Amino acid sequence: MSKRYTVSDGRLVLNLEEAEEGGYIVTSPLNPELITEAETLEEAFANARDAAKALRQSRARLLRRLGLAAAKKPG
């Protein structure tokens, strides 16, 4: 059974699970779509920040598309 840790840097809360091949699988209990991997704790936070930024950008694009689609609907 792999070890699991919950860590925070004051801005992000992350779950780290030891990966079989080494390093960690990184997820967030506050953002279930955030999944990345890292070799160290510092890398876990850096990768999680990058993943969170990419998720925010993706959600913003989706909302813009949905807004445009709703605006184009007749009626």
N, CA and C atoms as an extended XYZ file, in Angstrom:
225
Properties=species:S:1:pos:R:3:atomname:S:1:resname:S:1:resid:I:1 pbc="F F F"
N         0.851       -1.187        0.000 N   MET     1
C         0.000        0.000        0.000 CA  MET     1
C         0.890        1.241        0.000 C   MET     1
N         0.601        2.172       -0.893 N   SER     2
C         1.414        3.382       -0.985 CA  SER     2
C         1.017        4.370        0.109 C   SER     2
N         1.993        5.167        0.499 N   LYS     3
C         1.745        6.175        1.525 CA  LYS     3
C         1.093        7.391        0.896 C   LYS     3
N         0.227        8.044        1.666 N   ARG     4
C        -0.456        9.258        1.224 CA  ARG     4
C        -0.213       10.360        2.245 C   ARG     4
N        -0.059       11.567        1.723 N   TYR     5
C         0.184       12.733        2.568 CA  TYR     5
C        -0.718       13.870        2.107 C   TYR     5
N        -1.137       14.704        3.042 N   THR     6
C        -1.824       15.950        2.716 CA  THR     6
C        -0.914       17.075        3.166 C   THR     6
N        -0.624       18.001        2.242 N   VAL     7
C         0.305       19.096        2.532 CA  VAL     7
C        -0.290       20.412        2.046 C   VAL     7
N         0.183       21.512        2.613 N   SER     8
C        -0.276       22.833        2.200 CA  SER     8
C         0.872       23.818        2.301 C   SER     8
N         0.871       24.791        1.378 N   ASP     9
C         1.853       25.869        1.453 CA  ASP     9
C         1.183       27.178        1.867 C   ASP     9
N        -0.050       27.088        2.345 N   GLY    10
C        -0.801       28.275        2.743 CA  GLY    10
C        -1.727       28.771        1.641 C   GLY    10
N        -1.495       28.336        0.409 N   ARG    11
C        -2.357       28.722       -0.714 CA  ARG    11
C        -2.984       27.505       -1.391 C   ARG    11
N        -2.231       26.426       -1.464 N   LEU    12
C        -2.713       25.203       -2.086 CA  LEU    12
C        -2.740       24.078       -1.058 C   LEU    12
N        -3.738       23.222       -1.168 N   VAL    13
C        -3.785       22.003       -0.373 CA  VAL    13
C        -3.658       20.857       -1.366 C   VAL    13
N        -2.682       19.992       -1.128 N   LEU    14
C        -2.422       18.902       -2.055 CA  LEU    14
C        -2.421       17.560       -1.338 C   LEU    14
N        -2.843       16.543       -2.066 N   ASN    15
C        -2.689       15.166       -1.627 CA  ASN    15
C        -1.553       14.569       -2.443 C   ASN    15
N        -0.591       13.976       -1.766 N   LEU    16
C         0.524       13.312       -2.432 CA  LEU    16
C         0.421       11.826       -2.145 C   LEU    16
N         0.491       11.028       -3.197 N   GLU    17
C         0.490        9.582       -3.036 CA  GLU    17
C         1.765        9.058       -3.677 C   GLU    17
N         2.515        8.269       -2.938 N   GLU    18
C         3.748        7.726       -3.487 CA  GLU    18
C         3.425        6.865       -4.703 C   GLU    18
N         4.120        7.130       -5.805 N   ALA    19
C         3.919        6.359       -7.035 CA  ALA    19
C         4.828        5.132       -7.011 C   ALA    19
N         4.368        4.051       -7.610 N   GLU    20
C         5.150        2.819       -7.642 CA  GLU    20
C         6.512        3.025       -8.294 C   GLU    20
N         6.557        3.852       -9.333 N   GLU    21
C         7.799        4.076      -10.075 CA  GLU    21
C         8.669        5.163       -9.442 C   GLU    21
N         8.257        5.688       -8.301 N   GLY    22
C         8.984        6.751       -7.628 CA  GLY    22
C         8.269        8.076       -7.788 C   GLY    22
N         8.569        9.003       -6.926 N   GLY    23
C         7.899       10.294       -6.977 CA  GLY    23
C         6.496       10.213       -6.401 C   GLY    23
N         5.672       11.167       -6.802 N   TYR    24
C         4.333       11.294       -6.231 CA  TYR    24
C         3.282       11.557       -7.304 C   TYR    24
N         2.101       11.063       -7.061 N   ILE    25
C         0.912       11.459       -7.807 CA  ILE    25
C         0.289       12.582       -6.988 C   ILE    25
N         0.030       13.713       -7.623 N   VAL    26
C        -0.401       14.920       -6.921 CA  VAL    26
C        -1.837       15.249       -7.320 C   VAL    26
N        -2.720       15.373       -6.335 N   THR    27
C        -4.100       15.783       -6.558 CA  THR    27
C        -4.463       16.843       -5.531 C   THR    27
N        -5.644       17.422       -5.694 N   SER    28
C        -6.101       18.429       -4.744 CA  SER    28
C        -7.509       18.096       -4.278 C   SER    28
N        -7.746       18.068       -2.974 N   PRO    29
C        -9.104       17.805       -2.482 CA  PRO    29
C       -10.056       18.960       -2.798 C   PRO    29
N        -9.511       20.142       -3.078 N   LEU    30
C       -10.340       21.307       -3.358 CA  LEU    30
C       -10.593       21.504       -4.847 C   LEU    30
N        -9.872       20.759       -5.683 N   ASN    31
C       -10.018       20.871       -7.132 CA  ASN    31
C        -9.833       19.468       -7.722 C   ASN    31
N       -10.903       18.669       -7.765 N   PRO    32
C       -10.794       17.265       -8.153 CA  PRO    32
C       -10.243       17.028       -9.561 C   PRO    32
N       -10.289       18.031      -10.428 N   GLU    33
C        -9.754       17.863      -11.777 CA  GLU    33
C        -8.237       18.032      -11.829 C   GLU    33
N        -7.634       18.527      -10.771 N   LEU    34
C        -6.200       18.767      -10.737 CA  LEU    34
C        -5.476       17.455      -10.439 C   LEU    34
N        -4.729       16.978      -11.429 N   ILE    35
C        -3.926       15.764      -11.280 CA  ILE    35
C        -2.611       15.999      -12.006 C   ILE    35
N        -1.509       15.760      -11.305 N   THR    36
C        -0.189       15.888      -11.916 CA  THR    36
C         0.741       14.929      -11.190 C   THR    36
N         2.013       15.007      -11.484 N   GLU    37
C         2.992       14.170      -10.795 CA  GLU    37
C         4.244       14.976      -10.533 C   GLU    37
N         5.048       14.483       -9.591 N   ALA    38
C         6.258       15.214       -9.212 CA  ALA    38
C         7.232       14.273       -8.524 C   ALA    38
N         8.491       14.686       -8.524 N   GLU    39
C         9.540       13.917       -7.840 CA  GLU    39
C         9.777       14.426       -6.418 C   GLU    39
N         9.529       15.728       -6.188 N   THR    40
C         9.788       16.332       -4.877 CA  THR    40
C         8.586       17.157       -4.443 C   THR    40
N         8.588       17.561       -3.192 N   LEU    41
C         7.522       18.402       -2.669 CA  LEU    41
C         7.490       19.751       -3.386 C   LEU    41
N         8.652       20.345       -3.606 N   GLU    42
C         8.717       21.635       -4.292 CA  GLU    42
C         8.173       21.520       -5.707 C   GLU    42
N         8.539       20.452       -6.393 N   GLU    43
C         8.041       20.222       -7.746 CA  GLU    43
C         6.533       19.968       -7.733 C   GLU    43
N         6.034       19.323       -6.696 N   ALA    44
C         4.594       19.069       -6.569 CA  ALA    44
C         3.813       20.378       -6.542 C   ALA    44
N         4.291       21.340       -5.762 N   PHE    45
C         3.595       22.629       -5.694 CA  PHE    45
C         3.718       23.397       -7.006 C   PHE    45
N         4.902       23.373       -7.626 N   ALA    46
C         5.088       24.074       -8.902 CA  ALA    46
C         4.195       23.458       -9.979 C   ALA    46
N         4.178       22.133      -10.072 N   ASN    47
C         3.348       21.460      -11.081 CA  ASN    47
C         1.861       21.673      -10.804 C   ASN    47
N         1.475       21.677       -9.533 N   ALA    48
C         0.068       21.897       -9.176 CA  ALA    48
C        -0.362       23.316       -9.546 C   ALA    48
N         0.515       24.295       -9.328 N   ARG    49
C         0.184       25.671       -9.732 CA  ARG    49
C        -0.004       25.760      -11.240 C   ARG    49
N         0.891       25.113      -11.993 N   ASP    50
C         0.766       25.102      -13.458 CA  ASP    50
C        -0.528       24.420      -13.893 C   ASP    50
N        -0.842       23.296      -13.269 N   ALA    51
C        -2.067       22.565      -13.620 CA  ALA    51
C        -3.310       23.384      -13.267 C   ALA    51
N        -3.291       24.051      -12.115 N   ALA    52
C        -4.432       24.878      -11.708 CA  ALA    52
C        -4.624       26.035      -12.686 C   ALA    52
N        -3.531       26.639      -13.130 N   LYS    53
C        -3.621       27.730      -14.101 CA  LYS    53
C        -4.207       27.226      -15.417 C   LYS    53
N        -3.750       26.075      -15.887 N   ALA    54
C        -4.275       25.497      -17.134 CA  ALA    54
C        -5.761       25.169      -17.007 C   ALA    54
N        -6.170       24.668      -15.849 N   LEU    55
C        -7.593       24.377      -15.628 CA  LEU    55
C        -8.429       25.653      -15.645 C   LEU    55
N        -7.936       26.717      -15.001 N   ARG    56
C        -8.670       27.994      -15.002 CA  ARG    56
C        -8.830       28.517      -16.421 C   ARG    56
N        -7.750       28.451      -17.208 N   GLN    57
C        -7.810       28.922      -18.592 CA  GLN    57
C        -8.780       28.082      -19.421 C   GLN    57
N        -8.754       26.788      -19.224 N   SER    58
C        -9.647       25.900      -19.960 CA  SER    58
C       -11.111       26.168      -19.604 C   SER    58
N       -11.368       26.361      -18.314 N   ARG    59
C       -12.744       26.656      -17.883 CA  ARG    59
C       -13.214       27.996      -18.438 C   ARG    59
N       -12.326       28.986      -18.466 N   ALA    60
C       -12.695       30.305      -18.996 CA  ALA    60
C       -13.032       30.194      -20.482 C   ALA    60
N       -12.237       29.439      -21.240 N   ARG    61
C       -12.529       29.237      -22.669 CA  ARG    61
C       -13.876       28.548      -22.854 C   ARG    61
N       -14.134       27.535      -22.044 N   LEU    62
C       -15.402       26.815      -22.136 CA  LEU    62
C       -16.574       27.738      -21.825 C   LEU    62
N       -16.444       28.549      -20.793 N   LEU    63
C       -17.522       29.482      -20.441 CA  LEU    63
C       -17.755       30.501      -21.545 C   LEU    63
N       -16.670       30.974      -22.172 N   ARG    64
C       -16.839       31.904      -23.301 CA  ARG    64
C       -17.577       31.232      -24.450 C   ARG    64
N       -17.212       29.994      -24.748 N   ARG    65
C       -17.878       29.259      -25.831 CA  ARG    65
C       -19.352       29.029      -25.508 C   ARG    65
N       -19.621       28.646      -24.281 N   LEU    66
C       -21.014       28.422      -23.886 CA  LEU    66
C       -21.800       29.716      -23.939 C   LEU    66
N       -21.179       30.813      -23.548 N   GLY    67
C       -21.829       32.119      -23.596 CA  GLY    67
C       -22.133       32.530      -25.014 C   GLY    67
N       -21.210       32.271      -25.924 N   LEU    68
C       -21.433       32.597      -27.331 CA  LEU    68
C       -22.518       31.710      -27.915 C   LEU    68
N       -22.525       30.442      -27.567 N   ALA    69
C       -23.535       29.522      -28.083 CA  ALA    69
C       -24.927       29.923      -27.583 C   ALA    69
N       -25.009       30.326      -26.313 N   ALA    70
C       -26.304       30.735      -25.755 CA  ALA    70
C       -26.776       32.030      -26.411 C   ALA    70
N       -25.843       32.937      -26.710 N   ALA    71
C       -26.202       34.204      -27.323 CA  ALA    71
C       -26.692       34.012      -28.760 C   ALA    71
N       -26.216       32.983      -29.449 N   LYS    72
C       -26.584       32.744      -30.843 CA  LYS    72
C       -27.891       31.960      -30.984 C   LYS    72
N       -28.364       31.349      -29.883 N   LYS    73
C       -29.618       30.586      -29.959 CA  LYS    73
C       -30.793       31.497      -30.221 C   LYS    73
N       -31.658       31.105      -31.145 N   PRO    74
C       -32.862       31.925      -31.388 CA  PRO    74
C       -33.848       31.773      -30.228 C   PRO    74
N       -34.556       32.810      -30.010 N   GLY    75
C       -35.645       32.717      -29.031 CA  GLY    75
C       -35.295       33.285      -27.756 C   GLY    75
